[in-house]
């Protein structure tokens, strides 16, 4: 009971926390994605060719879905950790029998669930704009889960290191969004000049976006196996980093 | 009433602290602290601001990292067996903190689960009833008044039926009604077997509630004893006498009571040490035909003990 119930309670609490504010967590990304789909899909999209068998809107949808997944998985773990430190109720967790492993898994699973729910909602919205040539839905689900696992670790790290709202927003503004937008969300990196193509391959989120697109619609710049390998390796590094921070109590225990 | 874990299988002292040391930025806050608190006690940790009371509590509960020493709760080491010790402890921190996303009832259910304790609706409802939280159970916590938030904090500390309850300044800034209700409830759960450790700035509360008291100053324990024994340390009973008329001198036989005058000799104060008593002073005054209008005796309080031991006058501190 000292292992499973505390973990299960923390997981439920983390999931319920984003369920109680659906406008922020679910409706807002759906509206944003609808706007992207309208602009890039129905208006500009007809004039853009990405040099593949699929239309531009079919190319953009996987990127939009994964952007929703990544943004929300990151927001869930980072905000929850940061706000509980900022408001002081982190002590409510620190005095309980919840260990670092339970802690990290509860926050991670809650983040993955939120990411996948938002991703599914965006995918549902996209059905009103286009029909996707689905390649491998299970592999796509696996990549979305792995990508949200990876970014949830980054969220935990950001939530532990950040001491102000400005600091936590910097992770989104200066790290996450540039990496997502420059990771081939709106374009295949194959259309870029060789230097920028090479540089894009150092962007870890390129492998999540490209890998997800490859799994979902069968079009990608990189092999699916490479995308899984890179995303998996980065996930392990970030997980170990987050686990070390939680284990040592860095910025959590005085 | 639901029993705490102390009534099941726990033996030995509720809390054993050995050579506990903690420093922040080179400044020692807790200095080689040793304490032993027996099961079933109500134990007071007193001391001026910065004495190390809250840091000690943070070290016991795991909010702060220990640098040296050890803490055992009912025989379990708080580092090696942290899951067991944290399950046994319920703590109400000095700062009112809560998760703003949840209602009172929901938050209590969550807290029970955090400790690996299945929700016990009867116990939860009893807490809600005893702490008068009934009308607010469906409200978000941030919508409660300050006093109600404090009541919620108490319920939160108790919802998993801890064997050791730690209350850090539970009555700071709360009204008389809540203070009375809180102490009545603490007495009740103590009778049911829960060991209680408390800090408070209201020394009269500690005097009434605690079986034993430790006084901390600059991170060290400067006195530990039963409340009664601590009171005996200060032989400062005084007798204050209002006379019929101003008197500049008193009979020499009263010198042993170290008389001092106020209001131009209208009021006299006498110190009573050891076996001395008020009757001896009054007998001399009557025999010398000095008219007495009013008398007042003052027994030593924990406040006097505190001042005597720490050298800190709390009335001056409060005034500042």
Interface residues (C-beta under 8 A of the other chain):
Chain A: X1 X2 X3 X4 X5 X6 X8 X9 X10 X12 X13 X16 X17 X20 X21 X84 X87 X88 X89 X91 X92 X93 X94 X95 X96 X97 X98 X99 X249 X253 X254
Chain B: X24 X58 X61 X62 X63 X64 X65 X82 X83 X84 X86 X87 X89 X91 X93 X95 X97 X98 X99 X100 X101 X102 X110 X111 X113 X114 X115 X116 X117 X118 X156
